[in-house]
Amino acid sequence: MRLLWALPPAFTFALAACLGGSGGESPAGTVIGTPAEIPGEPGLVLYRDSLEGAFIAADPGGSGQWRLAAAPGLEAILLADCTPDGRRLAYVVADPATNISTFYIQGEEPLSPVEVEGLVQSVAWSPDGSRIALARLDAETFENHLLLLDPASGDLQELPSGEDSPGPPRWSPDGERITFSAIGENGSDIYVLRLGDEAPARLDREEFAFDPDWSPDGESLIFSASAGERAYQLFTMNSDGGGERQLTMTDTLKSYPRWSADGSHIGYAGTVFVNVPSVSITAASKHLVGVWVARSDGSDERLLTDLAQDARFLGWCAQGEWLEQGWEPL
């Protein structure tokens, strides 16, 4: 059970679909393409095209796509995040052979690469762009630990995360709290850690919940959770755990939801139910995963990538100088 965070979130749900899904090859009622209207400036969607081994930034409104043309360890980029203002982009190359994860930082005043011992599972810039929260896998216990990285100095600080293995951390807009989900003996729960506290607070709910993210106003959390026969859907709740409501109810299994910076849209990793009897798990898990976007109320769900790309959603990023450093238009 504790090995789950070592797998990409999107693959975890693709695997779940292969093992127990039923239904057609595409979600009922889903439109493939871009929304007709994109209000505000939601930013660019970052994703990994697993089929081509490419790192892509795409405008969800359809006005442009860019590909990182050349970079160290380009074929191994599986993690990325931007500062909220888009001034810096960090992507991570984790090397299991050396047990070293390297942070490459582009943008305004780009920093030298930073090496961190261990296999980093997730990254999140603080709102002021001074620190990166990360979850790092312990190769001996297969448990994650929460850490803060100062990318300028390379200094690391461990954060209290309770007794369970934490998943991807996300900062509150005020920079004072971090939320994450953690897998333990009793399932997966959502926690909020106020920096400086000795332990995180668990937000009480009955069903499994994964991958929380803060709303841009800091008032709400969005997350993926079990929704009965519809499997994993998107939910929101107040930052104190109250006021929970379900946003989506479609045939797409959803994970890793992330709000756009302006709060107008949600991006997430999604896959679909399929029947795949008598095939291996590895073969069955191919060509099921895509990047999806919906409006902030869960409506107008759209598949932005061809499922054949096995695209892994990484997050949102505002356009900045990073886009001029090794990126080329498609």
C-alpha positions as CSV (number, residue, x, y, z in Angstrom):
1,M,0.0,0.0,0.0
2,R,2.8,2.4,0.8
3,L,4.3,1.9,-2.7
4,L,1.5,3.8,-4.3
5,W,3.2,7.2,-4.0
6,A,6.2,5.8,-5.9
7,L,4.0,5.4,-9.0
8,P,2.8,8.4,-11.1
9,P,-0.7,9.4,-10.0
10,A,-2.1,9.0,-13.5
11,F,-0.6,5.5,-13.8
12,T,-2.1,4.5,-10.5
13,F,-5.6,5.3,-11.8
14,A,-4.9,3.7,-15.2
15,L,-4.0,0.5,-13.4
16,A,-7.2,0.7,-11.3
17,A,-9.2,0.9,-14.5
18,C,-7.4,-2.1,-16.0
19,L,-8.0,-4.2,-13.0
20,G,-11.7,-3.5,-12.4
21,G,-13.2,-1.3,-15.1
22,S,-16.1,-1.7,-17.4
23,G,-17.7,0.3,-20.2
24,G,-16.7,1.9,-23.4
25,E,-13.4,3.2,-24.7
26,S,-14.2,6.9,-24.0
27,P,-16.1,8.6,-21.3
28,A,-19.8,9.2,-22.0
29,G,-20.5,12.9,-22.7
30,T,-16.9,13.9,-22.9
31,V,-15.8,16.4,-25.5
32,I,-12.3,15.9,-26.9
33,G,-10.6,19.2,-27.7
34,T,-10.4,22.6,-26.2
35,P,-13.2,24.5,-24.4
36,A,-14.9,27.0,-26.6
37,E,-14.3,29.8,-24.2
38,I,-11.4,30.2,-21.7
39,P,-12.3,33.2,-19.4
40,G,-9.4,35.0,-17.6
41,E,-5.8,33.7,-17.9
42,P,-5.7,30.2,-16.6
43,G,-2.1,29.8,-17.8
44,L,-0.4,26.9,-19.6
45,V,-0.9,23.2,-18.9
46,L,2.3,21.3,-18.3
47,Y,2.4,17.6,-19.1
48,R,4.7,14.7,-20.0
49,D,4.0,13.1,-23.4
50,S,5.1,9.5,-22.5
51,L,4.8,8.2,-26.0
52,E,7.2,10.8,-27.4
53,G,9.3,11.3,-24.3
54,A,8.5,15.0,-24.4
55,F,7.9,17.8,-21.9
56,I,5.1,20.0,-23.1
57,A,3.5,23.3,-22.2
58,A,0.1,23.9,-23.9
59,D,-2.5,26.7,-23.9
60,P,-5.8,24.9,-23.0
61,G,-7.5,27.4,-25.2
62,G,-5.7,26.1,-28.2
63,S,-3.5,29.1,-29.1
64,G,-0.1,27.4,-28.8
65,Q,2.1,24.5,-27.6
66,W,5.8,24.4,-26.7
67,R,8.2,21.6,-26.2
68,L,11.4,21.6,-24.2
69,A,13.9,20.9,-27.0
70,A,17.0,19.9,-25.1
71,A,17.7,19.4,-21.5
72,P,19.8,17.1,-19.2
73,G,17.8,14.0,-18.5
74,L,15.0,15.1,-20.8
75,E,13.7,11.6,-21.2
76,A,13.3,11.2,-17.4
77,I,11.4,14.5,-16.5
78,L,8.3,13.4,-14.5
79,L,8.0,16.3,-12.1
80,A,7.7,20.1,-12.6
81,D,6.2,23.1,-10.9
82,C,6.2,26.9,-11.4
83,T,6.2,29.8,-9.0
84,P,2.7,31.3,-9.0
85,D,3.8,34.4,-11.0
86,G,5.6,32.2,-13.6
87,R,9.0,33.7,-12.9
88,R,10.6,30.4,-12.4
89,L,10.0,26.8,-13.5
90,A,11.6,23.8,-11.8
91,Y,11.7,20.4,-13.3
92,V,13.2,17.3,-11.7
93,V,15.2,14.4,-13.0
94,A,15.3,11.5,-10.6
95,D,18.0,8.8,-11.2
96,P,17.3,5.5,-9.5
97,A,20.8,4.2,-10.4
98,T,22.5,6.9,-8.3
99,N,19.6,7.7,-5.9
100,I,20.0,11.4,-6.8
101,S,17.3,13.8,-7.9
102,T,18.4,17.0,-9.7
103,F,16.4,20.2,-9.8
104,Y,16.8,22.3,-13.0
105,I,15.4,25.8,-12.6
106,Q,14.6,28.1,-15.5
107,G,13.2,31.6,-15.7
108,E,14.0,35.0,-14.3
109,E,17.5,34.7,-12.7
110,P,17.8,30.9,-13.4
111,L,19.6,29.0,-10.7
112,S,22.3,26.3,-10.9
113,P,21.1,22.7,-10.8
114,V,20.5,21.5,-7.3
115,E,21.1,17.8,-6.4
116,V,19.1,16.1,-3.6
117,E,19.9,12.7,-2.3
118,G,17.0,10.3,-2.7
119,L,14.2,9.9,-5.2
120,V,11.9,13.0,-5.2
121,Q,8.2,12.2,-5.8
122,S,6.7,15.7,-6.0
123,V,7.6,19.4,-6.0
124,A,5.7,22.6,-5.2
125,W,7.1,26.2,-5.2
126,S,6.2,28.4,-2.2
127,P,4.1,31.4,-3.2
128,D,7.0,33.8,-2.8
129,G,9.3,31.6,-4.9
130,S,11.9,31.2,-2.1
131,R,11.4,27.5,-1.2
132,I,10.3,24.2,-2.7
133,A,8.2,21.7,-0.8
134,L,8.9,18.1,-1.8
135,A,8.1,14.5,-0.9
136,R,11.2,12.2,-1.1
137,L,11.1,8.4,-1.1
138,D,13.1,6.5,1.4
139,A,14.6,3.6,-0.5
140,E,14.7,1.3,2.5
141,T,11.2,1.9,4.0
142,F,9.4,2.8,0.8
143,E,7.9,5.7,2.7
144,N,7.9,9.4,1.7
145,H,9.1,12.3,3.9
146,L,8.2,15.9,3.5
147,L,11.1,18.4,3.1
148,L,11.6,22.1,2.3
149,L,14.4,22.9,-0.2
150,D,16.1,26.2,-0.4
151,P,17.0,26.1,-4.1
152,A,19.6,28.9,-3.8
153,S,21.7,27.1,-1.1
154,G,20.6,23.5,-1.5
155,D,19.7,23.4,2.2
156,L,17.0,20.9,3.2
157,Q,14.6,21.0,6.2
158,E,12.4,18.0,7.2
159,L,8.8,18.8,8.0
160,P,6.5,16.8,10.4
161,S,4.0,14.7,8.4
162,G,2.6,12.4,11.0
163,E,3.0,8.6,11.0
164,D,1.8,7.9,7.4
165,S,3.6,8.3,4.1
166,P,2.8,11.7,2.6
167,G,1.9,12.4,-1.0
168,P,2.4,15.6,-3.1
169,P,2.5,18.7,-0.9
170,R,0.8,22.0,-2.0
171,W,1.2,25.4,-0.5
172,S,-1.6,27.7,0.7
173,P,-1.6,31.1,-1.1
174,D,-0.5,32.8,2.1
175,G,2.6,30.5,2.3
176,E,1.8,29.6,5.9
177,R,0.3,26.1,5.4
178,I,0.9,23.0,3.3
179,T,-1.7,20.4,2.5
180,F,-1.1,16.8,1.4
181,S,-2.7,13.4,1.5
182,A,-1.0,10.4,3.3
183,I,-1.4,6.7,2.9
184,G,-1.5,4.7,6.1
185,E,-2.9,1.5,7.5
186,N,-6.5,2.9,7.4
187,G,-6.4,4.4,3.9
188,S,-5.6,7.8,2.6
189,D,-6.4,11.0,4.5
190,I,-5.9,14.7,3.9
191,Y,-3.8,16.8,6.2
192,V,-2.9,20.4,6.7
193,L,0.4,21.5,8.3
194,R,0.8,25.0,9.5
195,L,4.5,25.7,9.3
196,G,6.0,25.8,12.7
197,D,3.6,23.3,14.2
198,E,4.8,20.0,15.6
199,A,2.3,17.9,13.6
200,P,-0.2,18.3,10.8
201,A,-4.0,18.3,11.4
202,R,-6.0,15.6,9.8
203,L,-9.2,16.7,8.0
204,D,-11.9,14.2,9.0
205,R,-13.7,12.4,6.2
206,E,-14.8,8.8,5.8
207,E,-13.7,7.8,2.3
208,F,-10.2,7.6,0.7
209,A,-9.0,11.0,-0.5
210,F,-5.9,12.0,-2.5
211,D,-3.9,14.8,-4.0
212,P,-5.4,18.0,-2.4
213,D,-4.7,21.5,-3.8
214,W,-5.6,24.9,-2.5
215,S,-8.0,27.3,-4.3
216,P,-6.4,30.6,-5.3
217,D,-8.2,32.4,-2.5
218,G,-7.0,29.9,0.1
219,E,-10.6,29.1,1.3
220,S,-11.0,25.7,-0.2
221,L,-9.3,22.4,-1.1
222,I,-9.9,20.3,-4.2
223,F,-9.1,16.6,-4.1
224,S,-9.8,13.2,-5.7
225,A,-11.9,10.7,-3.7
226,S,-14.0,7.6,-4.1
227,A,-17.4,8.2,-5.5
228,G,-19.0,4.7,-5.5
229,E,-19.6,3.2,-8.9
230,R,-18.1,6.3,-10.6
231,A,-14.8,5.5,-8.9
232,Y,-12.6,8.5,-8.3
233,Q,-14.1,12.0,-8.9
234,L,-13.3,15.5,-7.8
235,F,-14.5,17.1,-4.6
236,T,-14.0,20.3,-2.7
237,M,-14.2,21.2,0.9
238,N,-13.4,24.2,3.1
239,S,-9.8,24.4,4.3
240,D,-10.9,23.4,7.8
241,G,-12.5,20.2,6.4
242,G,-16.2,21.3,6.4
243,G,-18.6,22.1,3.6
244,E,-17.6,19.1,1.4
245,R,-19.3,18.8,-2.0
246,Q,-18.8,16.7,-5.1
247,L,-17.9,18.5,-8.3
248,T,-17.9,15.8,-11.0
249,M,-19.8,12.7,-11.8
250,T,-18.6,11.3,-15.2
251,D,-17.0,8.1,-16.4
252,T,-13.5,9.6,-16.2
253,L,-11.4,8.4,-13.2
254,K,-9.7,11.5,-11.9
255,S,-6.5,12.2,-10.0
256,Y,-4.0,15.0,-9.2
257,P,-6.4,17.9,-9.6
258,R,-4.8,21.4,-9.7
259,W,-6.6,24.8,-9.9
260,S,-5.4,27.3,-12.5
261,A,-3.9,30.5,-11.0
262,D,-7.0,32.6,-11.8
263,G,-9.3,29.9,-10.3
264,S,-11.3,29.6,-13.6
265,H,-10.3,26.0,-14.4
266,I,-9.2,22.7,-13.0
267,G,-6.6,20.5,-14.6
268,Y,-6.2,16.8,-13.7
269,A,-5.0,13.4,-14.8
270,G,-7.8,11.2,-16.1
271,T,-8.3,7.8,-17.5
272,V,-11.3,5.7,-18.6
273,F,-12.9,2.4,-17.7
274,V,-12.1,-0.4,-20.1
275,N,-12.6,-4.2,-20.2
276,V,-9.3,-5.9,-20.8
277,P,-9.7,-9.6,-19.9
278,S,-6.7,-11.9,-20.6
279,V,-4.2,-9.2,-21.1
280,S,-1.2,-8.3,-19.0
281,I,-1.4,-5.3,-16.7
282,T,1.5,-3.6,-18.5
283,A,-0.1,-3.9,-21.9
284,A,-3.6,-3.0,-20.6
285,S,-2.4,0.2,-18.9
286,K,-1.2,1.8,-22.2
287,H,-3.1,4.5,-24.0
288,L,-5.6,5.2,-21.3
289,V,-4.2,8.3,-19.6
290,G,-4.8,11.9,-20.6
291,V,-4.8,15.5,-19.5
292,W,-8.2,16.9,-18.8
293,V,-9.5,20.4,-18.0
294,A,-12.9,21.4,-16.6
295,R,-14.3,24.7,-15.4
296,S,-14.0,25.4,-11.7
297,D,-17.5,24.1,-11.0
298,G,-16.6,20.8,-12.6
299,S,-18.6,21.4,-15.8
300,D,-17.4,21.3,-19.4
301,E,-15.0,18.4,-18.9
302,R,-12.5,18.2,-21.9
303,L,-9.8,15.8,-22.8
304,L,-6.9,17.9,-24.1
305,T,-4.5,15.2,-25.2
306,D,-4.8,12.1,-27.3
307,L,-5.0,9.1,-25.1
308,A,-2.3,7.4,-27.2
309,Q,0.2,10.0,-25.7
310,D,-0.2,8.5,-22.2
311,A,0.1,12.1,-21.1
312,R,0.9,12.7,-17.5
313,F,-0.5,16.0,-16.1
314,L,2.1,18.0,-14.1
315,G,0.3,21.3,-13.3
316,W,-0.2,24.8,-14.5
317,C,2.3,27.5,-15.2
318,A,2.0,31.2,-16.1
319,Q,4.0,32.3,-19.1
320,G,7.4,33.8,-18.2
321,E,11.1,33.9,-19.2
322,W,11.4,30.2,-18.7
323,L,9.5,29.7,-22.0
324,E,12.5,31.4,-23.8
325,Q,15.1,29.0,-22.3
326,G,15.2,25.9,-24.5
327,W,11.5,25.7,-25.4
328,E,10.4,25.6,-29.1
329,P,6.8,26.1,-30.5
330,L,5.0,23.1,-31.9
